[in-house]
Amino acid sequence: MEDHVTPRRVVIVGGGFAGLFAARALRRSPVAVTLVDRRAHHLFQPLLYQCAAGILSEGQIAQPLRAVLRRHANVRCLLADATDVDVKGRAVHARRPEGGSVVVPYDDLIVAVGMRQSYFGHDEFAVHAPGMKTLADALEIRRRLYRAFEMAESAADAEERRQWLTFALVGGGPTGVELAGQIREIAGHTLDREFRTIDPLQAQVLLFEGSDHVLGTFGDRLAGKAARTLHDLGVELHLGTRVTDLDARGLTVQERDGTTTRHAARTVLWTAGVEAPPLARALAKAAGAEQDHAGRIAVKPDLTLPGHPEIRVVGDAMSLNHLPGLAEVAMQSGAYAGRAVRHTVEGRTRKPKPFRYRDLGAAAYICRGRAVVKAGPVHLSGVSGWLTWLFIHVAFLTGFRSRLGAALSWAIVFASGARRERAFTLPDSDPEPARPRVPHGSTAVLRGP
């Protein structure tokens, strides 16, 4: 009688950079991998703002997980939203899109759920100020950006026109800075000479940041250069401010001295703060793990949870040595976790070395010919930073079939300012009138007035 050996079951929750690199590290291992994600695609999140700005299409920054992992015969993709973890029973509970539930047992669990937008206790702000974490967010922001210019063209008076041409961004990190620069480029180059009533150059871009610097993690020198570049573009910086109220007509901010100021703006975008998703809280509670102020789960140097060597948390959701939430951290930690599982399956008894992040730097694109790059002692800005940014992101896109398309899109935008991906849809304001019911077998006759 032939013996059947059940392969070790590895469940990866999350199909972002961390989850994808964990799955790739297990490609040739005798394990059965189930990758659970609430979306069917892998998203190149660092370029989301370029999709929102109309430079890149959805297909150039998002690839189907099944296509990316098609050569990984031991990987099964499951479209479901992981909601809880049964630590004792070693099973992940998930909810399917149509509402049904599924239980996925595991021998090893790799949690790579990432982070979501945080509104610092004011979740009601999300209705009026979308964040920038998902493909749906990018498309919603694209709709709001280009709709604002269309609405300004048909505005009833000068005040309404001014409000539609005012764009407010909350958060002076890389995403906020990159979006601010893109809006100014759209107004100054892309939409030039396309309108008859308005001048897109009159658009105001307000950037609100709670600290004293934009791009504070890049250091004072690069942060200062980024601020000067934004000022040259016409972006108004409001530093040391905190948003206290927000609605469809604008936002109220508290200044350093405690006074409050109201800013009228029909388009407000939120790029400040992140928090862990509900699954991280559920896992931490079930496993008795600690979380930081943003909900990241504290892990041991080998990325496992204390008392649970079969559970590893990687990417943005892990808290270890104050590592930043960067794509490179996610890639390296995901690959490390995958290799650790593989070594366990192979029977290696040597204790694994602690995870060590190789800092490859960070980059932020501001406008054509202007970017800042920080990589260890190397600090670049201006044209050199821009060229380095291009090289880095082409390298990141390696393996995506859309790499050539992205490069061509960049060439067109950088050379002419034209953006091909400007299409957007509007929700139906008035429902379509109900059609009269026609009895079966009869003929409907259209009559004139």
C-alpha beads as a LAMMPS data file, in Angstrom:
LAMMPS data file: protein, C-alpha beads

449 atoms
448 bonds

1 atom types
1 bond types

-500.0 500.0 xlo xhi
-500.0 500.0 ylo yhi
-500.0 500.0 zlo zhi

Masses

1 110.0

Atoms # bond

1 1 1 0.000 0.000 0.000
2 1 1 1.435 3.380 -1.010
3 1 1 2.071 5.891 1.767
4 1 1 0.660 9.361 1.372
5 1 1 2.469 12.123 3.216
6 1 1 0.557 15.355 3.734
7 1 1 2.862 18.297 2.971
8 1 1 3.383 20.948 5.603
9 1 1 0.629 23.562 5.380
10 1 1 1.808 27.172 5.162
11 1 1 -0.749 29.982 5.173
12 1 1 0.279 33.475 4.082
13 1 1 -2.194 36.264 4.834
14 1 1 -1.665 39.208 2.497
15 1 1 -0.534 39.434 -1.112
16 1 1 1.547 42.601 -0.841
17 1 1 5.326 42.747 -1.091
18 1 1 5.888 40.796 2.145
19 1 1 3.435 38.026 1.323
20 1 1 4.586 37.754 -2.275
21 1 1 8.260 37.445 -1.357
22 1 1 7.440 34.869 1.327
23 1 1 5.605 32.769 -1.259
24 1 1 8.472 33.061 -3.710
25 1 1 10.952 31.882 -1.066
26 1 1 8.871 28.704 -0.677
27 1 1 8.590 27.935 -4.380
28 1 1 10.729 24.782 -4.350
29 1 1 9.876 23.626 -0.832
30 1 1 7.794 20.507 -0.137
31 1 1 4.986 22.578 1.381
32 1 1 1.422 23.451 0.450
33 1 1 1.052 27.242 0.485
34 1 1 -2.298 29.017 0.693
35 1 1 -2.126 32.758 0.073
36 1 1 -5.198 34.528 1.462
37 1 1 -5.973 38.065 0.326
38 1 1 -9.124 40.162 0.167
39 1 1 -8.087 41.321 -3.307
40 1 1 -7.103 39.252 -6.312
41 1 1 -4.156 41.422 -7.317
42 1 1 -0.701 42.372 -6.098
43 1 1 -0.390 46.148 -5.921
44 1 1 2.777 48.147 -6.510
45 1 1 1.794 50.598 -3.807
46 1 1 4.715 53.086 -4.151
47 1 1 3.291 54.159 -7.527
48 1 1 -0.353 54.471 -6.486
49 1 1 -0.165 58.259 -6.644
50 1 1 0.877 58.052 -10.316
51 1 1 -2.258 56.066 -11.075
52 1 1 -4.272 58.714 -9.218
53 1 1 -2.557 61.480 -11.191
54 1 1 -3.269 59.838 -14.552
55 1 1 0.291 58.858 -15.474
56 1 1 -0.023 55.087 -15.107
57 1 1 -2.997 52.805 -15.625
58 1 1 -4.355 50.327 -13.102
59 1 1 -2.853 47.418 -15.029
60 1 1 0.623 48.932 -14.855
61 1 1 0.708 48.940 -11.054
62 1 1 -1.545 45.974 -10.236
63 1 1 -1.060 42.403 -11.434
64 1 1 -3.297 39.378 -10.731
65 1 1 -1.818 37.298 -7.934
66 1 1 -2.547 34.131 -9.869
67 1 1 -0.552 35.449 -12.833
68 1 1 2.373 36.535 -10.665
69 1 1 2.486 33.131 -8.936
70 1 1 1.452 30.987 -11.897
71 1 1 4.772 29.110 -11.917
72 1 1 4.582 28.342 -8.211
73 1 1 2.866 24.950 -8.389
74 1 1 2.685 24.631 -4.592
75 1 1 0.822 27.933 -4.093
76 1 1 -2.969 28.221 -3.957
77 1 1 -4.592 31.680 -4.003
78 1 1 -7.761 32.237 -1.981
79 1 1 -9.868 35.376 -2.414
80 1 1 -11.114 36.040 1.121
81 1 1 -10.796 38.533 3.960
82 1 1 -8.998 37.008 6.959
83 1 1 -10.878 38.038 10.108
84 1 1 -9.469 35.946 12.972
85 1 1 -6.844 33.397 13.953
86 1 1 -7.470 30.337 16.109
87 1 1 -4.041 30.102 17.681
88 1 1 -4.746 26.879 19.592
89 1 1 -6.463 25.151 16.697
90 1 1 -3.990 26.600 14.174
91 1 1 -6.524 27.880 11.696
92 1 1 -7.279 31.167 9.942
93 1 1 -10.911 32.221 9.731
94 1 1 -11.804 34.214 6.645
95 1 1 -14.871 35.731 5.009
96 1 1 -15.497 35.204 1.314
97 1 1 -16.673 38.094 -0.895
98 1 1 -20.237 36.816 -1.163
99 1 1 -20.529 36.508 2.612
100 1 1 -19.683 32.872 3.205
101 1 1 -16.935 31.845 5.616
102 1 1 -13.946 29.564 5.218
103 1 1 -11.482 28.029 7.684
104 1 1 -7.893 27.523 6.514
105 1 1 -5.743 25.252 8.757
106 1 1 -2.021 25.860 8.995
107 1 1 1.200 24.420 10.369
108 1 1 3.030 27.695 9.765
109 1 1 1.408 31.122 9.516
110 1 1 2.962 34.198 7.919
111 1 1 0.967 37.376 8.556
112 1 1 1.664 40.080 5.976
113 1 1 -1.492 42.182 6.190
114 1 1 0.187 45.586 5.915
115 1 1 -1.366 48.752 7.306
116 1 1 -4.400 50.871 6.471
117 1 1 -5.086 54.616 6.535
118 1 1 -5.536 56.150 9.971
119 1 1 -7.705 59.191 10.645
120 1 1 -6.570 59.449 14.276
121 1 1 -9.941 58.632 15.758
122 1 1 -11.967 60.609 13.196
123 1 1 -13.073 57.877 10.814
124 1 1 -15.894 60.150 9.666
125 1 1 -13.271 62.171 7.768
126 1 1 -12.829 59.299 5.297
127 1 1 -16.062 60.153 3.475
128 1 1 -14.726 63.561 2.472
129 1 1 -10.978 62.866 2.369
130 1 1 -9.954 59.540 0.782
131 1 1 -6.624 58.003 1.686
132 1 1 -4.054 56.380 -0.585
133 1 1 -3.710 52.691 0.246
134 1 1 -5.668 50.739 -2.355
135 1 1 -6.346 50.772 -6.074
136 1 1 -9.888 51.923 -5.350
137 1 1 -8.432 54.861 -3.386
138 1 1 -6.263 55.881 -6.341
139 1 1 -9.188 55.788 -8.759
140 1 1 -11.349 57.773 -6.368
141 1 1 -8.634 60.416 -6.011
142 1 1 -8.240 60.565 -9.794
143 1 1 -11.981 61.156 -10.087
144 1 1 -11.897 63.953 -7.514
145 1 1 -8.855 65.675 -9.008
146 1 1 -10.050 65.898 -12.608
147 1 1 -13.690 66.448 -11.619
148 1 1 -12.636 69.518 -9.616
149 1 1 -11.370 71.297 -12.735
150 1 1 -14.541 70.370 -14.639
151 1 1 -16.731 71.713 -11.836
152 1 1 -14.686 74.913 -11.644
153 1 1 -15.302 75.460 -15.375
154 1 1 -19.062 75.516 -14.811
155 1 1 -19.073 77.192 -11.384
156 1 1 -21.817 79.731 -10.731
157 1 1 -19.567 82.400 -9.240
158 1 1 -15.970 83.258 -8.445
159 1 1 -16.111 81.956 -4.864
160 1 1 -17.364 78.544 -5.903
161 1 1 -14.730 78.463 -8.645
162 1 1 -12.010 79.260 -6.119
163 1 1 -13.161 76.449 -3.831
164 1 1 -13.108 73.908 -6.642
165 1 1 -9.609 75.045 -7.623
166 1 1 -8.299 74.636 -4.073
167 1 1 -6.773 71.277 -3.198
168 1 1 -5.872 70.423 0.396
169 1 1 -3.601 67.534 1.349
170 1 1 -3.187 66.347 4.930
171 1 1 0.196 64.766 5.601
172 1 1 3.681 65.834 4.516
173 1 1 5.216 62.404 4.049
174 1 1 6.278 60.985 0.659
175 1 1 2.705 60.380 -0.564
176 1 1 1.525 63.877 0.378
177 1 1 4.563 65.537 -1.202
178 1 1 4.299 63.443 -4.349
179 1 1 0.577 64.171 -4.747
180 1 1 1.099 67.901 -4.170
181 1 1 3.726 68.005 -6.891
182 1 1 1.506 66.037 -9.267
183 1 1 -1.450 68.381 -8.820
184 1 1 0.705 71.374 -9.641
185 1 1 2.035 69.598 -12.741
186 1 1 -1.496 68.706 -13.834
187 1 1 -2.573 72.332 -13.458
188 1 1 0.515 73.807 -15.093
189 1 1 1.192 71.354 -17.913
190 1 1 -1.427 68.663 -18.494
191 1 1 -4.507 70.913 -18.536
192 1 1 -2.848 73.911 -20.135
193 1 1 -5.091 75.488 -22.819
194 1 1 -7.874 72.922 -22.364
195 1 1 -10.418 75.133 -20.578
196 1 1 -12.187 78.287 -21.729
197 1 1 -13.506 79.782 -18.483
198 1 1 -10.827 78.921 -15.933
199 1 1 -7.067 79.064 -15.885
200 1 1 -5.853 75.786 -14.288
201 1 1 -2.669 77.580 -13.255
202 1 1 -4.749 79.426 -10.675
203 1 1 -5.230 76.173 -8.738
204 1 1 -4.065 76.359 -5.123
205 1 1 -2.441 73.380 -3.439
206 1 1 -2.312 73.463 0.362
207 1 1 -0.180 70.900 2.194
208 1 1 -0.780 70.475 5.942
209 1 1 1.789 68.730 8.139
210 1 1 1.799 68.331 11.909
211 1 1 5.584 68.455 12.305
212 1 1 8.030 71.203 11.364
213 1 1 9.214 69.530 8.134
214 1 1 7.893 67.732 5.097
215 1 1 9.665 64.443 4.426
216 1 1 11.031 64.520 7.946
217 1 1 12.469 60.984 7.698
218 1 1 14.779 62.113 4.880
219 1 1 16.815 64.387 7.165
220 1 1 16.966 68.152 7.462
221 1 1 19.004 68.753 4.293
222 1 1 16.765 66.820 1.897
223 1 1 13.615 67.939 3.711
224 1 1 14.690 71.542 3.206
225 1 1 15.334 70.997 -0.497
226 1 1 11.966 69.301 -0.904
227 1 1 10.252 72.224 0.818
228 1 1 11.978 74.733 -1.475
229 1 1 11.010 72.716 -4.546
230 1 1 7.376 72.612 -3.432
231 1 1 7.455 76.358 -2.790
232 1 1 8.851 76.953 -6.283
233 1 1 5.990 74.878 -7.699
234 1 1 3.463 77.031 -5.892
235 1 1 2.503 74.619 -3.094
236 1 1 1.574 76.345 0.176
237 1 1 3.095 74.595 3.189
238 1 1 1.232 74.782 6.502
239 1 1 3.576 73.190 9.036
240 1 1 2.855 72.526 12.684
241 1 1 -0.871 72.251 12.053
242 1 1 -3.477 69.708 13.133
243 1 1 -6.813 69.039 11.435
244 1 1 -9.708 69.387 13.875
245 1 1 -12.673 69.277 11.503
246 1 1 -13.310 68.301 7.910
247 1 1 -16.327 68.252 5.600
248 1 1 -17.253 68.434 1.923
249 1 1 -16.477 72.187 1.757
250 1 1 -13.061 72.256 3.430
251 1 1 -11.204 71.723 6.673
252 1 1 -10.419 73.443 9.946
253 1 1 -6.882 73.291 11.324
254 1 1 -5.341 74.247 14.623
255 1 1 -2.170 76.330 14.395
256 1 1 0.860 76.154 16.671
257 1 1 -0.471 78.954 18.878
258 1 1 -3.782 77.178 19.405
259 1 1 -5.838 79.329 17.045
260 1 1 -8.019 77.653 14.438
261 1 1 -8.293 78.536 10.763
262 1 1 -10.876 77.462 8.230
263 1 1 -9.729 76.641 4.678
264 1 1 -12.365 76.290 1.956
265 1 1 -11.496 73.449 -0.431
266 1 1 -13.775 71.125 -2.364
267 1 1 -11.032 68.486 -2.717
268 1 1 -9.296 67.188 0.426
269 1 1 -6.943 64.209 0.333
270 1 1 -5.639 62.370 3.411
271 1 1 -2.093 60.972 3.452
272 1 1 -1.303 61.198 7.176
273 1 1 -0.975 58.239 9.500
274 1 1 -1.437 54.479 9.328
275 1 1 -2.886 51.850 11.617
276 1 1 -2.992 48.072 11.713
277 1 1 -6.068 46.329 10.274
278 1 1 -8.510 44.439 12.521
279 1 1 -6.797 41.078 11.917
280 1 1 -3.655 42.365 13.650
281 1 1 -5.662 43.184 16.773
282 1 1 -7.393 39.803 16.673
283 1 1 -4.079 37.951 16.322
284 1 1 -2.383 39.954 19.069
285 1 1 -5.249 39.248 21.443
286 1 1 -5.324 35.533 20.626
287 1 1 -1.556 35.123 20.929
288 1 1 -1.020 37.501 23.859
289 1 1 1.324 39.643 21.768
290 1 1 2.079 43.308 22.351
291 1 1 1.190 46.097 19.932
292 1 1 2.575 49.598 19.513
293 1 1 0.491 52.778 19.282
294 1 1 -0.341 52.102 15.620
295 1 1 -1.270 48.465 16.219
296 1 1 1.914 46.881 14.842
297 1 1 2.647 43.540 16.486
298 1 1 5.882 43.164 18.436
299 1 1 7.958 40.252 17.131
300 1 1 11.151 38.499 18.192
301 1 1 14.367 38.993 16.181
302 1 1 13.432 35.965 14.062
303 1 1 10.029 37.609 13.325
304 1 1 8.055 35.010 15.323
305 1 1 5.605 35.791 18.095
306 1 1 6.748 35.079 21.662
307 1 1 5.528 31.602 22.593
308 1 1 4.378 30.862 19.023
309 1 1 7.327 29.898 16.805
310 1 1 4.882 28.790 14.093
311 1 1 3.554 32.345 13.606
312 1 1 5.583 35.051 11.881
313 1 1 4.543 38.663 11.310
314 1 1 6.280 40.512 8.485
315 1 1 6.168 43.789 6.593
316 1 1 4.418 46.918 7.802
317 1 1 2.397 45.019 10.431
318 1 1 5.456 44.015 12.462
319 1 1 7.115 46.102 15.151
320 1 1 10.857 45.504 15.343
321 1 1 13.669 47.967 16.023
322 1 1 11.572 50.909 14.779
323 1 1 11.862 49.716 11.170
324 1 1 10.027 52.002 8.723
325 1 1 7.036 50.959 6.672
326 1 1 8.871 50.703 3.363
327 1 1 8.493 48.285 0.473
328 1 1 12.070 47.095 0.960
329 1 1 11.407 46.185 4.589
330 1 1 8.381 44.180 3.470
331 1 1 10.315 42.403 0.726
332 1 1 13.252 41.474 2.925
333 1 1 11.187 40.391 5.927
334 1 1 8.828 38.336 3.746
335 1 1 11.722 36.556 2.055
336 1 1 13.345 35.948 5.464
337 1 1 10.149 34.376 6.839
338 1 1 9.762 32.163 3.773
339 1 1 13.336 30.935 4.033
340 1 1 12.901 30.268 7.759
341 1 1 9.923 28.002 7.062
342 1 1 11.829 26.276 4.283
343 1 1 14.783 25.592 6.573
344 1 1 12.444 24.166 9.182
345 1 1 10.904 21.816 6.637
346 1 1 14.350 20.763 5.469
347 1 1 15.191 19.783 9.041
348 1 1 17.898 22.336 9.704
349 1 1 18.466 22.455 13.442
350 1 1 20.731 25.492 13.556
351 1 1 19.063 28.481 15.157
352 1 1 18.314 31.080 12.457
353 1 1 20.190 34.347 12.477
354 1 1 18.130 37.367 13.551
355 1 1 16.478 39.327 10.774
356 1 1 18.692 42.184 9.673
357 1 1 17.340 44.860 7.370
358 1 1 19.646 46.174 4.667
359 1 1 18.761 49.824 4.296
360 1 1 18.607 50.549 0.579
361 1 1 17.229 54.027 1.145
362 1 1 14.058 55.880 0.268
363 1 1 13.008 58.101 -2.604
364 1 1 10.285 60.655 -3.254
365 1 1 9.400 62.100 -6.659
366 1 1 8.234 65.729 -6.546
367 1 1 7.982 66.882 -10.153
368 1 1 9.680 66.474 -13.517
369 1 1 13.409 66.585 -12.970
370 1 1 13.058 66.882 -9.187
371 1 1 13.237 64.074 -6.637
372 1 1 15.005 63.344 -3.362
373 1 1 16.795 60.087 -2.590
374 1 1 18.336 58.953 0.676
375 1 1 20.459 55.797 0.730
376 1 1 22.746 55.630 3.746
377 1 1 25.339 58.393 3.432
378 1 1 24.224 59.167 -0.118
379 1 1 21.800 62.086 -0.371
380 1 1 20.609 63.104 -3.828
381 1 1 18.201 65.760 -5.022
382 1 1 17.258 67.593 -8.201
383 1 1 18.060 65.936 -11.527
384 1 1 20.432 63.354 -10.041
385 1 1 17.786 62.344 -7.521
386 1 1 15.199 62.160 -10.296
387 1 1 17.355 59.880 -12.471
388 1 1 18.080 57.666 -9.472
389 1 1 14.348 57.524 -8.706
390 1 1 13.702 56.353 -12.272
391 1 1 16.340 53.632 -12.040
392 1 1 15.050 52.391 -8.673
393 1 1 11.442 52.119 -9.804
394 1 1 12.296 50.436 -13.090
395 1 1 14.242 47.899 -11.032
396 1 1 11.292 47.459 -8.671
397 1 1 9.004 46.812 -11.635
398 1 1 11.262 44.006 -12.920
399 1 1 9.162 40.911 -13.491
400 1 1 6.000 42.869 -14.259
401 1 1 4.817 42.633 -17.847
402 1 1 3.832 46.271 -17.599
403 1 1 7.407 47.489 -17.094
404 1 1 7.854 48.631 -20.685
405 1 1 4.434 50.271 -20.654
406 1 1 5.279 52.185 -17.484
407 1 1 8.571 53.369 -18.974
408 1 1 6.781 54.608 -22.103
409 1 1 4.140 56.383 -20.018
410 1 1 6.852 58.138 -18.035
411 1 1 8.637 59.177 -21.232
412 1 1 5.439 60.704 -22.638
413 1 1 4.622 62.590 -19.446
414 1 1 8.150 63.833 -18.856
415 1 1 8.534 64.977 -22.474
416 1 1 5.151 66.566 -23.120
417 1 1 3.179 66.754 -19.889
418 1 1 0.327 64.771 -21.485
419 1 1 -1.345 62.098 -19.376
420 1 1 -3.206 59.271 -21.073
421 1 1 -4.956 57.874 -17.999
422 1 1 -7.375 60.706 -17.242
423 1 1 -10.679 58.892 -17.663
424 1 1 -12.957 58.944 -14.635
425 1 1 -16.554 58.105 -13.889
426 1 1 -19.158 59.936 -11.838
427 1 1 -21.790 58.294 -9.652
428 1 1 -25.317 58.557 -11.021
429 1 1 -26.912 61.591 -9.403
430 1 1 -30.392 60.828 -10.692
431 1 1 -31.531 57.208 -10.969
432 1 1 -32.770 56.138 -14.353
433 1 1 -36.583 56.354 -14.519
434 1 1 -38.269 53.005 -14.181
435 1 1 -39.392 51.597 -17.489
436 1 1 -43.073 50.711 -17.792
437 1 1 -43.773 47.024 -17.531
438 1 1 -45.040 45.467 -20.711
439 1 1 -47.307 42.419 -20.374
440 1 1 -45.878 39.226 -21.795
441 1 1 -46.831 38.765 -25.418
442 1 1 -47.750 42.401 -26.003
443 1 1 -45.924 45.025 -27.992
444 1 1 -44.711 48.333 -26.573
445 1 1 -45.453 51.278 -28.827
446 1 1 -43.380 54.445 -28.619
447 1 1 -45.567 57.524 -28.986
448 1 1 -44.611 61.090 -29.610
449 1 1 -45.369 63.983 -27.219

Bonds

1 1 1 2
2 1 2 3
3 1 3 4
4 1 4 5
5 1 5 6
6 1 6 7
7 1 7 8
8 1 8 9
9 1 9 10
10 1 10 11
11 1 11 12
12 1 12 13
13 1 13 14
14 1 14 15
15 1 15 16
16 1 16 17
17 1 17 18
18 1 18 19
19 1 19 20
20 1 20 21
21 1 21 22
22 1 22 23
23 1 23 24
24 1 24 25
25 1 25 26
26 1 26 27
27 1 27 28
28 1 28 29
29 1 29 30
30 1 30 31
31 1 31 32
32 1 32 33
33 1 33 34
34 1 34 35
35 1 35 36
36 1 36 37
37 1 37 38
38 1 38 39
39 1 39 40
40 1 40 41
41 1 41 42
42 1 42 43
43 1 43 44
44 1 44 45
45 1 45 46
46 1 46 47
47 1 47 48
48 1 48 49
49 1 49 50
50 1 50 51
51 1 51 52
52 1 52 53
53 1 53 54
54 1 54 55
55 1 55 56
56 1 56 57
57 1 57 58
58 1 58 59
59 1 59 60
60 1 60 61
61 1 61 62
62 1 62 63
63 1 63 64
64 1 64 65
65 1 65 66
66 1 66 67
67 1 67 68
68 1 68 69
69 1 69 70
70 1 70 71
71 1 71 72
72 1 72 73
73 1 73 74
74 1 74 75
75 1 75 76
76 1 76 77
77 1 77 78
78 1 78 79
79 1 79 80
80 1 80 81
81 1 81 82
82 1 82 83
83 1 83 84
84 1 84 85
85 1 85 86
86 1 86 87
87 1 87 88
88 1 88 89
89 1 89 90
90 1 90 91
91 1 91 92
92 1 92 93
93 1 93 94
94 1 94 95
95 1 95 96
96 1 96 97
97 1 97 98
98 1 98 99
99 1 99 100
100 1 100 101
101 1 101 102
102 1 102 103
103 1 103 104
104 1 104 105
105 1 105 106
106 1 106 107
107 1 107 108
108 1 108 109
109 1 109 110
110 1 110 111
111 1 111 112
112 1 112 113
113 1 113 114
114 1 114 115
115 1 115 116
116 1 116 117
117 1 117 118
118 1 118 119
119 1 119 120
120 1 120 121
121 1 121 122
122 1 122 123
123 1 123 124
124 1 124 125
125 1 125 126
126 1 126 127
127 1 127 128
128 1 128 129
129 1 129 130
130 1 130 131
131 1 131 132
132 1 132 133
133 1 133 134
134 1 134 135
135 1 135 136
136 1 136 137
137 1 137 138
138 1 138 139
139 1 139 140
140 1 140 141
141 1 141 142
142 1 142 143
143 1 143 144
144 1 144 145
145 1 145 146
146 1 146 147
147 1 147 148
148 1 148 149
149 1 149 150
150 1 150 151
151 1 151 152
152 1 152 153
153 1 153 154
154 1 154 155
155 1 155 156
156 1 156 157
157 1 157 158
158 1 158 159
159 1 159 160
160 1 160 161
161 1 161 162
162 1 162 163
163 1 163 164
164 1 164 165
165 1 165 166
166 1 166 167
167 1 167 168
168 1 168 169
169 1 169 170
170 1 170 171
171 1 171 172
172 1 172 173
173 1 173 174
174 1 174 175
175 1 175 176
176 1 176 177
177 1 177 178
178 1 178 179
179 1 179 180
180 1 180 181
181 1 181 182
182 1 182 183
183 1 183 184
184 1 184 185
185 1 185 186
186 1 186 187
187 1 187 188
188 1 188 189
189 1 189 190
190 1 190 191
191 1 191 192
192 1 192 193
193 1 193 194
194 1 194 195
195 1 195 196
196 1 196 197
197 1 197 198
198 1 198 199
199 1 199 200
200 1 200 201
201 1 201 202
202 1 202 203
203 1 203 204
204 1 204 205
205 1 205 206
206 1 206 207
207 1 207 208
208 1 208 209
209 1 209 210
210 1 210 211
211 1 211 212
212 1 212 213
213 1 213 214
214 1 214 215
215 1 215 216
216 1 216 217
217 1 217 218
218 1 218 219
219 1 219 220
220 1 220 221
221 1 221 222
222 1 222 223
223 1 223 224
224 1 224 225
225 1 225 226
226 1 226 227
227 1 227 228
228 1 228 229
229 1 229 230
230 1 230 231
231 1 231 232
232 1 232 233
233 1 233 234
234 1 234 235
235 1 235 236
236 1 236 237
237 1 237 238
238 1 238 239
239 1 239 240
240 1 240 241
241 1 241 242
242 1 242 243
243 1 243 244
244 1 244 245
245 1 245 246
246 1 246 247
247 1 247 248
248 1 248 249
249 1 249 250
250 1 250 251
251 1 251 252
252 1 252 253
253 1 253 254
254 1 254 255
255 1 255 256
256 1 256 257
257 1 257 258
258 1 258 259
259 1 259 260
260 1 260 261
261 1 261 262
262 1 262 263
263 1 263 264
264 1 264 265
265 1 265 266
266 1 266 267
267 1 267 268
268 1 268 269
269 1 269 270
270 1 270 271
271 1 271 272
272 1 272 273
273 1 273 274
274 1 274 275
275 1 275 276
276 1 276 277
277 1 277 278
278 1 278 279
279 1 279 280
280 1 280 281
281 1 281 282
282 1 282 283
283 1 283 284
284 1 284 285
285 1 285 286
286 1 286 287
287 1 287 288
288 1 288 289
289 1 289 290
290 1 290 291
291 1 291 292
292 1 292 293
293 1 293 294
294 1 294 295
295 1 295 296
296 1 296 297
297 1 297 298
298 1 298 299
299 1 299 300
300 1 300 301
301 1 301 302
302 1 302 303
303 1 303 304
304 1 304 305
305 1 305 306
306 1 306 307
307 1 307 308
308 1 308 309
309 1 309 310
310 1 310 311
311 1 311 312
312 1 312 313
313 1 313 314
314 1 314 315
315 1 315 316
316 1 316 317
317 1 317 318
318 1 318 319
319 1 319 320
320 1 320 321
321 1 321 322
322 1 322 323
323 1 323 324
324 1 324 325
325 1 325 326
326 1 326 327
327 1 327 328
328 1 328 329
329 1 329 330
330 1 330 331
331 1 331 332
332 1 332 333
333 1 333 334
334 1 334 335
335 1 335 336
336 1 336 337
337 1 337 338
338 1 338 339
339 1 339 340
340 1 340 341
341 1 341 342
342 1 342 343
343 1 343 344
344 1 344 345
345 1 345 346
346 1 346 347
347 1 347 348
348 1 348 349
349 1 349 350
350 1 350 351
351 1 351 352
352 1 352 353
353 1 353 354
354 1 354 355
355 1 355 356
356 1 356 357
357 1 357 358
358 1 358 359
359 1 359 360
360 1 360 361
361 1 361 362
362 1 362 363
363 1 363 364
364 1 364 365
365 1 365 366
366 1 366 367
367 1 367 368
368 1 368 369
369 1 369 370
370 1 370 371
371 1 371 372
372 1 372 373
373 1 373 374
374 1 374 375
375 1 375 376
376 1 376 377
377 1 377 378
378 1 378 379
379 1 379 380
380 1 380 381
381 1 381 382
382 1 382 383
383 1 383 384
384 1 384 385
385 1 385 386
386 1 386 387
387 1 387 388
388 1 388 389
389 1 389 390
390 1 390 391
391 1 391 392
392 1 392 393
393 1 393 394
394 1 394 395
395 1 395 396
396 1 396 397
397 1 397 398
398 1 398 399
399 1 399 400
400 1 400 401
401 1 401 402
402 1 402 403
403 1 403 404
404 1 404 405
405 1 405 406
406 1 406 407
407 1 407 408
408 1 408 409
409 1 409 410
410 1 410 411
411 1 411 412
412 1 412 413
413 1 413 414
414 1 414 415
415 1 415 416
416 1 416 417
417 1 417 418
418 1 418 419
419 1 419 420
420 1 420 421
421 1 421 422
422 1 422 423
423 1 423 424
424 1 424 425
425 1 425 426
426 1 426 427
427 1 427 428
428 1 428 429
429 1 429 430
430 1 430 431
431 1 431 432
432 1 432 433
433 1 433 434
434 1 434 435
435 1 435 436
436 1 436 437
437 1 437 438
438 1 438 439
439 1 439 440
440 1 440 441
441 1 441 442
442 1 442 443
443 1 443 444
444 1 444 445
445 1 445 446
446 1 446 447
447 1 447 448
448 1 448 449
